[in-house]
């Protein structure tokens, strides 16, 4: 149901970015970077939180959901560049720098980041106060000192704070998703921070498990990246079974942290369904189980 809101909103933003006298190859790289989409987890969480709080201004919610997905897609384009992961594949197809060139990948990522904030600025006509708050939240969770840029920056440090690294690199946009969903519905964002942080931590642990246990074909991108680049990961720190137990504990905490609202049960069901999707349960089983 939410895809019928999220996909058209993203498509409308992309069309605006490709209009007029836009350079054709960069315009094509924008669409290639965002379609076909992945699970659209962040905009789904954002929209679900807004719905759980009544969703009184759907156009503001749709703008916020689009903005956070554009920022996420930009981060994937930049992550794959030779100066970071140097990945040839993303979502089962050549990464943007392999398909279009490295300069166009840098520009595509930059353009998507700017586009995300433009989408929010256009929503100001519906609710100026909420839109300003949404721009502030998205900026905080994208840049420094605690956004996804900071998360990438930790990989260039000699000594890495694993919790700060995970909180910034993966958790920041999940906290943005829950808090922006609340703001889009006119609610205080602060009670929603813990839920976003716990979902983000769970997603990172699940991602570490998938990277360690699954194949390139299963992932649609190169597997074993954490080990290859010597990155900190939950599997390296706790082992496979320890990481699996940690994932279960985090998810239990996430459900318990959902603020009281009319859609509380719906959100608990959403977290449970994503938990089943995220974790490679078959690969995590020990022999004899």
Phi and psi restraints in degrees (value plus and minus 20) as a CYANA .aco file:
   2 UNK   PHI     -87.8   -47.8
   2 UNK   PSI     -47.9    -7.9
   3 UNK   PHI     -80.0   -40.0
   3 UNK   PSI     -50.8   -10.8
   4 UNK   PHI     -90.5   -50.5
   4 UNK   PSI     -35.6     4.4
   5 UNK   PHI    -116.3   -76.3
   5 UNK   PSI     -65.1   -25.1
   6 UNK   PHI     -91.5   -51.5
   6 UNK   PSI     -67.1   -27.1
   7 UNK   PHI     -83.7   -43.7
   7 UNK   PSI     -66.5   -26.5
   8 UNK   PHI     -81.1   -41.1
   8 UNK   PSI     -54.9   -14.9
   9 UNK   PHI     -86.6   -46.6
   9 UNK   PSI     -61.7   -21.7
  10 UNK   PHI     -86.4   -46.4
  10 UNK   PSI     -62.2   -22.2
  11 UNK   PHI     -81.1   -41.1
  11 UNK   PSI     -60.6   -20.6
  12 UNK   PHI     -83.9   -43.9
  12 UNK   PSI     -59.9   -19.9
  13 UNK   PHI     -85.4   -45.4
  13 UNK   PSI     -62.2   -22.2
  14 UNK   PHI     -84.0   -44.0
  14 UNK   PSI     -60.6   -20.6
  15 UNK   PHI     -80.1   -40.1
  15 UNK   PSI     -61.0   -21.0
  16 UNK   PHI     -83.4   -43.4
  16 UNK   PSI     -57.6   -17.6
  17 UNK   PHI     -92.2   -52.2
  17 UNK   PSI     -36.3     3.7
  18 UNK   PHI    -125.7   -85.7
  18 UNK   PSI     -17.0    23.0
  19 UNK   PHI     -99.4   -59.4
  19 UNK   PSI     150.0   190.0
  20 UNK   PHI      44.7    84.7
  20 UNK   PSI    -153.7  -113.7
  21 UNK   PHI    -116.9   -76.9
  21 UNK   PSI      10.8    50.8
  22 UNK   PHI     -80.6   -40.6
  22 UNK   PSI     120.8   160.8
  23 UNK   PHI     -82.0   -42.0
  23 UNK   PSI     105.5   145.5
  24 UNK   PHI     -77.9   -37.9
  24 UNK   PSI     -62.2   -22.2
  25 UNK   PHI     -89.9   -49.9
  25 UNK   PSI     -59.0   -19.0
  26 UNK   PHI     -88.4   -48.4
  26 UNK   PSI     -58.6   -18.6
  27 UNK   PHI     -80.3   -40.3
  27 UNK   PSI     -61.3   -21.3
  28 UNK   PHI     -86.5   -46.5
  28 UNK   PSI     -56.6   -16.6
  29 UNK   PHI     -85.5   -45.5
  29 UNK   PSI     -51.5   -11.5
  30 UNK   PHI     -82.2   -42.2
  30 UNK   PSI     -69.5   -29.5
  31 UNK   PHI     -85.3   -45.3
  31 UNK   PSI     -61.9   -21.9
  32 UNK   PHI     -78.8   -38.8
  32 UNK   PSI     -55.5   -15.5
  33 UNK   PHI     -89.2   -49.2
  33 UNK   PSI     -45.2    -5.2
  34 UNK   PHI    -133.2   -93.2
  34 UNK   PSI     -31.5     8.5
  35 UNK   PHI    -155.0  -115.0
  35 UNK   PSI     129.1   169.1
  36 UNK   PHI     -85.6   -45.6
  36 UNK   PSI     124.7   164.7
  37 UNK   PHI     -92.2   -52.2
  37 UNK   PSI     144.7   184.7
  38 UNK   PHI    -101.6   -61.6
  38 UNK   PSI    -158.9  -118.9
  39 UNK   PHI     -97.5   -57.5
  39 UNK   PSI     -29.3    10.7
  40 UNK   PHI      32.8    72.8
  40 UNK   PSI      24.3    64.3
  41 UNK   PHI     -84.5   -44.5
  41 UNK   PSI     -65.2   -25.2
  42 UNK   PHI     -86.2   -46.2
  42 UNK   PSI     -68.9   -28.9
  43 UNK   PHI     -84.7   -44.7
  43 UNK   PSI     -48.9    -8.9
  44 UNK   PHI     -87.4   -47.4
  44 UNK   PSI     -63.1   -23.1
  45 UNK   PHI     -84.1   -44.1
  45 UNK   PSI     -65.2   -25.2
  46 UNK   PHI     -78.3   -38.3
  46 UNK   PSI     -69.2   -29.2
  47 UNK   PHI     -86.4   -46.4
  47 UNK   PSI     -56.2   -16.2
  48 UNK   PHI     -84.9   -44.9
  48 UNK   PSI     -60.3   -20.3
  49 UNK   PHI     -84.4   -44.4
  49 UNK   PSI     -63.4   -23.4
  50 UNK   PHI     -80.6   -40.6
  50 UNK   PSI     -63.7   -23.7
  51 UNK   PHI     -83.0   -43.0
  51 UNK   PSI     -60.0   -20.0
  52 UNK   PHI     -83.1   -43.1
  52 UNK   PSI     -44.0    -4.0
  53 UNK   PHI    -121.1   -81.1
  53 UNK   PSI      -9.3    30.7
  54 UNK   PHI      85.7   125.7
  54 UNK   PSI     -42.9    -2.9
  55 UNK   PHI      25.8    65.8
  55 UNK   PSI      41.8    81.8
  56 UNK   PHI     -93.9   -53.9
  56 UNK   PSI     -40.1    -0.1
  57 UNK   PHI    -148.4  -108.4
  57 UNK   PSI      60.6   100.6
  58 UNK   PHI     -78.3   -38.3
  58 UNK   PSI     -53.4   -13.4
  59 UNK   PHI     -87.9   -47.9
  59 UNK   PSI     -54.3   -14.3
  60 UNK   PHI     -88.3   -48.3
  60 UNK   PSI     -61.8   -21.8
  61 UNK   PHI     -80.7   -40.7
  61 UNK   PSI     -64.9   -24.9
  62 UNK   PHI     -83.8   -43.8
  62 UNK   PSI     -58.4   -18.4
  63 UNK   PHI     -84.2   -44.2
  63 UNK   PSI     -62.2   -22.2
  64 UNK   PHI     -84.9   -44.9
  64 UNK   PSI     -61.5   -21.5
  65 UNK   PHI     -84.1   -44.1
  65 UNK   PSI     -60.0   -20.0
  66 UNK   PHI     -85.5   -45.5
  66 UNK   PSI     -65.3   -25.3
  67 UNK   PHI     -79.8   -39.8
  67 UNK   PSI     -65.1   -25.1
  68 UNK   PHI     -88.9   -48.9
  68 UNK   PSI     -53.6   -13.6
  69 UNK   PHI     -91.1   -51.1
  69 UNK   PSI     -57.1   -17.1
  70 UNK   PHI     -83.6   -43.6
  70 UNK   PSI     -61.1   -21.1
  71 UNK   PHI     -84.3   -44.3
  71 UNK   PSI     -62.3   -22.3
  72 UNK   PHI     -81.9   -41.9
  72 UNK   PSI     -65.8   -25.8
  73 UNK   PHI     -81.7   -41.7
  73 UNK   PSI     -59.8   -19.8
  74 UNK   PHI     -80.3   -40.3
  74 UNK   PSI     -61.4   -21.4
  75 UNK   PHI     -84.5   -44.5
  75 UNK   PSI     -54.7   -14.7
  76 UNK   PHI     -87.4   -47.4
  76 UNK   PSI     -61.5   -21.5
  77 UNK   PHI     -79.7   -39.7
  77 UNK   PSI     -65.8   -25.8
  78 UNK   PHI     -90.7   -50.7
  78 UNK   PSI     -58.2   -18.2
  79 UNK   PHI     -77.0   -37.0
  79 UNK   PSI     -56.6   -16.6
  80 UNK   PHI     -97.6   -57.6
  80 UNK   PSI     -32.5     7.5
  81 UNK   PHI     -80.0   -40.0
  81 UNK   PSI     134.5   174.5
  82 UNK   PHI     -76.6   -36.6
  82 UNK   PSI     -49.3    -9.3
  83 UNK   PHI     -95.9   -55.9
  83 UNK   PSI     -31.2     8.8
  84 UNK   PHI    -136.1   -96.1
  84 UNK   PSI    -121.6   -81.6
  85 UNK   PHI    -101.6   -61.6
  85 UNK   PSI     -42.6    -2.6
  86 UNK   PHI      33.9    73.9
  86 UNK   PSI      30.8    70.8
  87 UNK   PHI    -112.7   -72.7
  87 UNK   PSI     116.7   156.7
  88 UNK   PHI    -105.7   -65.7
  88 UNK   PSI     -42.9    -2.9
  89 UNK   PHI    -143.4  -103.4
  89 UNK   PSI     128.0   168.0
  90 UNK   PHI    -172.3  -132.3
  90 UNK   PSI     107.0   147.0
  91 UNK   PHI      33.5    73.5
  91 UNK   PSI      18.1    58.1
  92 UNK   PHI      57.4    97.4
  92 UNK   PSI      -8.4    31.6
  93 UNK   PHI    -159.8  -119.8
  93 UNK   PSI     145.7   185.7
  94 UNK   PHI     -75.4   -35.4
  94 UNK   PSI     119.3   159.3
  95 UNK   PHI     -82.2   -42.2
  95 UNK   PSI     143.6   183.6
  96 UNK   PHI     -81.7   -41.7
  96 UNK   PSI     -60.3   -20.3
  97 UNK   PHI     -90.1   -50.1
  97 UNK   PSI     -45.9    -5.9
  98 UNK   PHI     -95.9   -55.9
  98 UNK   PSI     -56.2   -16.2
  99 UNK   PHI    -100.8   -60.8
  99 UNK   PSI     -51.4   -11.4
 100 UNK   PHI    -144.2  -104.2
 100 UNK   PSI     -36.5     3.5
 101 UNK   PHI      90.9   130.9
 101 UNK   PSI     135.4   175.4
 102 UNK   PHI     -85.7   -45.7
 102 UNK   PSI     -63.8   -23.8
 103 UNK   PHI     -79.8   -39.8
 103 UNK   PSI     -60.1   -20.1
 104 UNK   PHI     -90.3   -50.3
 104 UNK   PSI     -50.7   -10.7
 105 UNK   PHI     -86.4   -46.4
 105 UNK   PSI     -62.9   -22.9
 106 UNK   PHI     -79.9   -39.9
 106 UNK   PSI     -66.1   -26.1
 107 UNK   PHI     -88.2   -48.2
 107 UNK   PSI     -56.6   -16.6
 108 UNK   PHI     -83.0   -43.0
 108 UNK   PSI     -66.2   -26.2
 109 UNK   PHI     -80.8   -40.8
 109 UNK   PSI     -66.1   -26.1
 110 UNK   PHI     -80.2   -40.2
 110 UNK   PSI     -63.8   -23.8
 111 UNK   PHI     -84.2   -44.2
 111 UNK   PSI     -57.5   -17.5
 112 UNK   PHI     -87.4   -47.4
 112 UNK   PSI     -56.9   -16.9
 113 UNK   PHI     -82.5   -42.5
 113 UNK   PSI     -68.0   -28.0
 114 UNK   PHI     -82.1   -42.1
 114 UNK   PSI     -61.1   -21.1
 115 UNK   PHI     -80.1   -40.1
 115 UNK   PSI     -58.0   -18.0
 116 UNK   PHI     -79.3   -39.3
 116 UNK   PSI     -63.6   -23.6
 117 UNK   PHI     -93.5   -53.5
 117 UNK   PSI     -52.0   -12.0
 118 UNK   PHI     -83.6   -43.6
 118 UNK   PSI     -60.6   -20.6
 119 UNK   PHI     -78.7   -38.7
 119 UNK   PSI     -63.6   -23.6
 120 UNK   PHI     -86.9   -46.9
 120 UNK   PSI     -60.2   -20.2
 121 UNK   PHI     -80.7   -40.7
 121 UNK   PSI     -57.2   -17.2
 122 UNK   PHI     -87.9   -47.9
 122 UNK   PSI     -45.3    -5.3
 123 UNK   PHI     -98.3   -58.3
 123 UNK   PSI     -25.3    14.7
 124 UNK   PHI     -81.5   -41.5
 124 UNK   PSI     -45.9    -5.9
 125 UNK   PHI     -82.5   -42.5
 125 UNK   PSI     -48.5    -8.5
 126 UNK   PHI    -104.0   -64.0
 126 UNK   PSI     -55.1   -15.1
 127 UNK   PHI    -182.5  -142.5
 127 UNK   PSI      69.2   109.2
 128 UNK   PHI     -76.8   -36.8
 128 UNK   PSI     -65.1   -25.1
 129 UNK   PHI     -84.0   -44.0
 129 UNK   PSI     -65.4   -25.4
 130 UNK   PHI     -85.6   -45.6
 130 UNK   PSI     -57.8   -17.8
 131 UNK   PHI     -85.8   -45.8
 131 UNK   PSI     -62.1   -22.1
 132 UNK   PHI     -80.5   -40.5
 132 UNK   PSI     -62.8   -22.8
 133 UNK   PHI     -83.9   -43.9
 133 UNK   PSI     -58.7   -18.7
 134 UNK   PHI     -85.7   -45.7
 134 UNK   PSI     -61.5   -21.5
 135 UNK   PHI     -81.4   -41.4
 135 UNK   PSI     -62.4   -22.4
 136 UNK   PHI     -82.8   -42.8
 136 UNK   PSI     -64.6   -24.6
 137 UNK   PHI     -83.8   -43.8
 137 UNK   PSI     -64.9   -24.9
 138 UNK   PHI     -85.1   -45.1
 138 UNK   PSI     -59.2   -19.2
 139 UNK   PHI     -83.0   -43.0
 139 UNK   PSI     -63.0   -23.0
 140 UNK   PHI     -82.5   -42.5
 140 UNK   PSI     -59.2   -19.2
 141 UNK   PHI    -109.6   -69.6
 141 UNK   PSI     -19.8    20.2
 142 UNK   PHI    -121.7   -81.7
 142 UNK   PSI     -60.6   -20.6
 143 UNK   PHI    -118.3   -78.3
 143 UNK   PSI    -166.1  -126.1
 144 UNK   PHI    -118.5   -78.5
 144 UNK   PSI     132.8   172.8
 145 UNK   PHI    -114.9   -74.9
 145 UNK   PSI     -24.3    15.7
 146 UNK   PHI    -146.9  -106.9
 146 UNK   PSI      -9.5    30.5
 147 UNK   PHI    -108.9   -68.9
 147 UNK   PSI    -188.7  -148.7
 148 UNK   PHI     -87.2   -47.2
 148 UNK   PSI     -45.5    -5.5
 149 UNK   PHI     -84.2   -44.2
 149 UNK   PSI     -61.4   -21.4
 150 UNK   PHI     -82.2   -42.2
 150 UNK   PSI     -59.9   -19.9
 151 UNK   PHI     -78.6   -38.6
 151 UNK   PSI     -63.9   -23.9
 152 UNK   PHI     -86.8   -46.8
 152 UNK   PSI     -55.5   -15.5
 153 UNK   PHI     -83.3   -43.3
 153 UNK   PSI     -52.7   -12.7
 154 UNK   PHI     -78.4   -38.4
 154 UNK   PSI     -47.6    -7.6
 155 UNK   PHI     -90.9   -50.9
 155 UNK   PSI     -30.5     9.5
 156 UNK   PHI    -121.0   -81.0
 156 UNK   PSI     -15.7    24.3
 157 UNK   PHI    -110.5   -70.5
 157 UNK   PSI     130.6   170.6
 158 UNK   PHI     -90.4   -50.4
 158 UNK   PSI     -57.3   -17.3
 159 UNK   PHI    -141.6  -101.6
 159 UNK   PSI     104.6   144.6
 160 UNK   PHI    -128.2   -88.2
 160 UNK   PSI     109.9   149.9
 161 UNK   PHI    -104.5   -64.5
 161 UNK   PSI      83.6   123.6
 162 UNK   PHI     -77.6   -37.6
 162 UNK   PSI     -62.3   -22.3
 163 UNK   PHI     -86.9   -46.9
 163 UNK   PSI     -63.3   -23.3
 164 UNK   PHI     -86.5   -46.5
 164 UNK   PSI     -57.8   -17.8
 165 UNK   PHI     -82.2   -42.2
 165 UNK   PSI     -69.9   -29.9
 166 UNK   PHI     -87.1   -47.1
 166 UNK   PSI     -59.8   -19.8
 167 UNK   PHI     -82.3   -42.3
 167 UNK   PSI     -58.3   -18.3
 168 UNK   PHI    -102.7   -62.7
 168 UNK   PSI     -68.7   -28.7
 169 UNK   PHI     -87.7   -47.7
 169 UNK   PSI     -63.1   -23.1
 170 UNK   PHI    -131.0   -91.0
 170 UNK   PSI     -60.4   -20.4
 171 UNK   PHI     -91.4   -51.4
 171 UNK   PSI     -48.9    -8.9
 172 UNK   PHI     -77.7   -37.7
 172 UNK   PSI     -66.4   -26.4
 173 UNK   PHI     -94.5   -54.5
 173 UNK   PSI     -41.0    -1.0
 174 UNK   PHI     -95.8   -55.8
 174 UNK   PSI     -58.4   -18.4
 175 UNK   PHI     -83.7   -43.7
 175 UNK   PSI     -61.2   -21.2
 176 UNK   PHI     -79.0   -39.0
 176 UNK   PSI     -60.8   -20.8
 177 UNK   PHI     -82.4   -42.4
 177 UNK   PSI     -67.9   -27.9
 178 UNK   PHI     -90.3   -50.3
 178 UNK   PSI     -61.2   -21.2
 179 UNK   PHI     -91.3   -51.3
 179 UNK   PSI     -58.2   -18.2
 180 UNK   PHI     -89.0   -49.0
 180 UNK   PSI     -53.3   -13.3
 181 UNK   PHI     -82.1   -42.1
 181 UNK   PSI     -61.8   -21.8
 182 UNK   PHI     -85.8   -45.8
 182 UNK   PSI     -65.4   -25.4
 183 UNK   PHI     -84.1   -44.1
 183 UNK   PSI     -60.7   -20.7
 184 UNK   PHI     -79.3   -39.3
 184 UNK   PSI     -47.8    -7.8
 185 UNK   PHI    -115.5   -75.5
 185 UNK   PSI     -12.0    28.0
 186 UNK   PHI      61.0   101.0
 186 UNK   PSI       1.2    41.2
 187 UNK   PHI    -125.6   -85.6
 187 UNK   PSI     142.7   182.7
 188 UNK   PHI     -87.9   -47.9
 188 UNK   PSI     107.2   147.2
 189 UNK   PHI     -96.2   -56.2
 189 UNK   PSI     -42.7    -2.7
 190 UNK   PHI     -79.8   -39.8
 190 UNK   PSI     -62.7   -22.7
 191 UNK   PHI     -83.0   -43.0
 191 UNK   PSI     -33.5     6.5
 192 UNK   PHI    -116.1   -76.1
 192 UNK   PSI     -20.4    19.6
 193 UNK   PHI     -86.4   -46.4
 193 UNK   PSI     -64.0   -24.0
 194 UNK   PHI     -82.3   -42.3
 194 UNK   PSI     -61.1   -21.1
 195 UNK   PHI     -80.6   -40.6
 195 UNK   PSI     -66.9   -26.9
 196 UNK   PHI     -82.1   -42.1
 196 UNK   PSI     -61.2   -21.2
 197 UNK   PHI     -83.4   -43.4
 197 UNK   PSI     -62.0   -22.0
 198 UNK   PHI     -89.3   -49.3
 198 UNK   PSI     -60.1   -20.1
 199 UNK   PHI     -82.9   -42.9
 199 UNK   PSI     -62.5   -22.5
 200 UNK   PHI     -82.4   -42.4
 200 UNK   PSI     -61.9   -21.9
 201 UNK   PHI     -85.3   -45.3
 201 UNK   PSI     -60.1   -20.1
 202 UNK   PHI     -83.8   -43.8
 202 UNK   PSI     -61.6   -21.6
 203 UNK   PHI     -82.8   -42.8
 203 UNK   PSI     -59.8   -19.8
 204 UNK   PHI     -86.3   -46.3
 204 UNK   PSI     -64.0   -24.0
 205 UNK   PHI     -83.7   -43.7
 205 UNK   PSI     -62.8   -22.8
 206 UNK   PHI     -82.5   -42.5
 206 UNK   PSI     -59.0   -19.0
 207 UNK   PHI     -85.2   -45.2
 207 UNK   PSI     -59.6   -19.6
 208 UNK   PHI     -82.1   -42.1
 208 UNK   PSI     -61.7   -21.7
 209 UNK   PHI     -85.7   -45.7
 209 UNK   PSI     -63.5   -23.5
 210 UNK   PHI     -83.9   -43.9
 210 UNK   PSI     -61.1   -21.1
 211 UNK   PHI     -82.0   -42.0
 211 UNK   PSI     -56.3   -16.3
 212 UNK   PHI    -102.1   -62.1
 212 UNK   PSI     -49.5    -9.5
 213 UNK   PHI    -130.4   -90.4
 213 UNK   PSI     -37.3     2.7
 214 UNK   PHI    -128.5   -88.5
 214 UNK   PSI     148.9   188.9
 215 UNK   PHI    -115.1   -75.1
 215 UNK   PSI     149.8   189.8
 216 UNK   PHI     -77.6   -37.6
 216 UNK   PSI     -63.0   -23.0
 217 UNK   PHI     -84.1   -44.1
 217 UNK   PSI     -61.4   -21.4
 218 UNK   PHI     -84.1   -44.1
 218 UNK   PSI     -58.6   -18.6
 219 UNK   PHI    -106.0   -66.0
 219 UNK   PSI     -46.3    -6.3
 220 UNK   PHI      55.6    95.6
 220 UNK   PSI      -4.0    36.0
 221 UNK   PHI    -180.4  -140.4
 221 UNK   PSI     146.5   186.5
 222 UNK   PHI     -80.6   -40.6
 222 UNK   PSI     111.8   151.8
 223 UNK   PHI    -108.1   -68.1
 223 UNK   PSI     146.6   186.6
 224 UNK   PHI      51.7    91.7
 224 UNK   PSI       2.2    42.2
 225 UNK   PHI     -87.5   -47.5
 225 UNK   PSI     -58.1   -18.1
 226 UNK   PHI     -81.4   -41.4
 226 UNK   PSI     -67.0   -27.0
 227 UNK   PHI     -87.1   -47.1
 227 UNK   PSI     -60.9   -20.9
 228 UNK   PHI     -82.9   -42.9
 228 UNK   PSI     -59.3   -19.3
 229 UNK   PHI    -117.3   -77.3
 229 UNK   PSI     -14.9    25.1
 230 UNK   PHI      43.9    83.9
 230 UNK   PSI      12.8    52.8
 231 UNK   PHI    -102.4   -62.4
 231 UNK   PSI     132.9   172.9
 232 UNK   PHI     -88.7   -48.7
 232 UNK   PSI     123.0   163.0
 233 UNK   PHI    -173.0  -133.0
 233 UNK   PSI     139.4   179.4
 234 UNK   PHI     -84.3   -44.3
 234 UNK   PSI     -54.1   -14.1
 235 UNK   PHI     -87.1   -47.1
 235 UNK   PSI     -62.1   -22.1
 236 UNK   PHI     -85.2   -45.2
 236 UNK   PSI     -54.9   -14.9
 237 UNK   PHI    -103.4   -63.4
 237 UNK   PSI     -59.0   -19.0
 238 UNK   PHI    -135.1   -95.1
 238 UNK   PSI     -28.1    11.9
 239 UNK   PHI      60.0   100.0
 239 UNK   PSI     148.3   188.3
 240 UNK   PHI     -83.1   -43.1
 240 UNK   PSI     -70.5   -30.5
 241 UNK   PHI     -87.8   -47.8
 241 UNK   PSI     -56.9   -16.9
 242 UNK   PHI     -84.9   -44.9
 242 UNK   PSI     -60.1   -20.1
 243 UNK   PHI     -87.1   -47.1
 243 UNK   PSI     -57.9   -17.9
 244 UNK   PHI     -84.0   -44.0
 244 UNK   PSI     -61.6   -21.6
 245 UNK   PHI     -84.9   -44.9
 245 UNK   PSI     -59.9   -19.9
 246 UNK   PHI     -82.6   -42.6
 246 UNK   PSI     -59.8   -19.8
 247 UNK   PHI     -80.3   -40.3
 247 UNK   PSI     -66.0   -26.0
 248 UNK   PHI     -81.6   -41.6
 248 UNK   PSI     -61.4   -21.4
 249 UNK   PHI     -84.7   -44.7
 249 UNK   PSI     -61.5   -21.5
 250 UNK   PHI     -84.5   -44.5
 250 UNK   PSI     -62.1   -22.1
 251 UNK   PHI     -86.4   -46.4
 251 UNK   PSI     -58.2   -18.2
 252 UNK   PHI     -81.0   -41.0
 252 UNK   PSI     -62.3   -22.3
 253 UNK   PHI     -85.5   -45.5
 253 UNK   PSI     -55.0   -15.0
 254 UNK   PHI     -83.0   -43.0
 254 UNK   PSI     -65.5   -25.5
 255 UNK   PHI     -84.1   -44.1
 255 UNK   PSI     -60.1   -20.1
 256 UNK   PHI     -87.5   -47.5
 256 UNK   PSI     -42.5    -2.5
 257 UNK   PHI    -109.7   -69.7
 257 UNK   PSI     -23.0    17.0
 258 UNK   PHI     -83.0   -43.0
 258 UNK   PSI     102.1   142.1
 259 UNK   PHI     -82.0   -42.0
 259 UNK   PSI     132.6   172.6
 260 UNK   PHI     -84.5   -44.5
 260 UNK   PSI     105.4   145.4
 261 UNK   PHI    -182.3  -142.3
 261 UNK   PSI     150.5   190.5
 262 UNK   PHI     -87.6   -47.6
 262 UNK   PSI     -43.2    -3.2
 263 UNK   PHI    -124.3   -84.3
 263 UNK   PSI       5.0    45.0
 264 UNK   PHI     -78.6   -38.6
 264 UNK   PSI     -65.1   -25.1
 265 UNK   PHI     -85.4   -45.4
 265 UNK   PSI     -57.7   -17.7
 266 UNK   PHI     -82.6   -42.6
 266 UNK   PSI     -60.9   -20.9
 267 UNK   PHI     -88.4   -48.4
 267 UNK   PSI     -59.2   -19.2
 268 UNK   PHI     -80.7   -40.7
 268 UNK   PSI     -60.3   -20.3
 269 UNK   PHI     -85.9   -45.9
 269 UNK   PSI     -58.2   -18.2
 270 UNK   PHI     -82.7   -42.7
 270 UNK   PSI     -67.1   -27.1
 271 UNK   PHI     -80.7   -40.7
 271 UNK   PSI     -62.8   -22.8
 272 UNK   PHI     -83.1   -43.1
 272 UNK   PSI     -63.0   -23.0
 273 UNK   PHI     -85.3   -45.3
 273 UNK   PSI     -60.2   -20.2
 274 UNK   PHI     -87.4   -47.4
 274 UNK   PSI     -55.1   -15.1
 275 UNK   PHI     -80.0   -40.0
 275 UNK   PSI     -60.3   -20.3
 276 UNK   PHI     -86.9   -46.9
 276 UNK   PSI     -54.7   -14.7
 277 UNK   PHI     -93.9   -53.9
 277 UNK   PSI     -59.5   -19.5
 278 UNK   PHI     -91.3   -51.3
 278 UNK   PSI     -62.8   -22.8
 279 UNK   PHI    -105.2   -65.2
 279 UNK   PSI     112.5   152.5
 280 UNK   PHI     -98.8   -58.8
 280 UNK   PSI      53.8    93.8
 281 UNK   PHI     -78.2   -38.2
 281 UNK   PSI     -60.4   -20.4
 282 UNK   PHI     -82.5   -42.5
 282 UNK   PSI     -65.3   -25.3
 283 UNK   PHI     -88.7   -48.7
 283 UNK   PSI     -43.3    -3.3
 284 UNK   PHI    -101.5   -61.5
 284 UNK   PSI     -34.2     5.8
 285 UNK   PHI     -90.0   -50.0
 285 UNK   PSI     118.3   158.3
 286 UNK   PHI    -100.2   -60.2
 286 UNK   PSI     134.7   174.7
 287 UNK   PHI     -75.6   -35.6
 287 UNK   PSI     115.1   155.1
 288 UNK   PHI      74.3   114.3
 288 UNK   PSI     -32.9     7.1
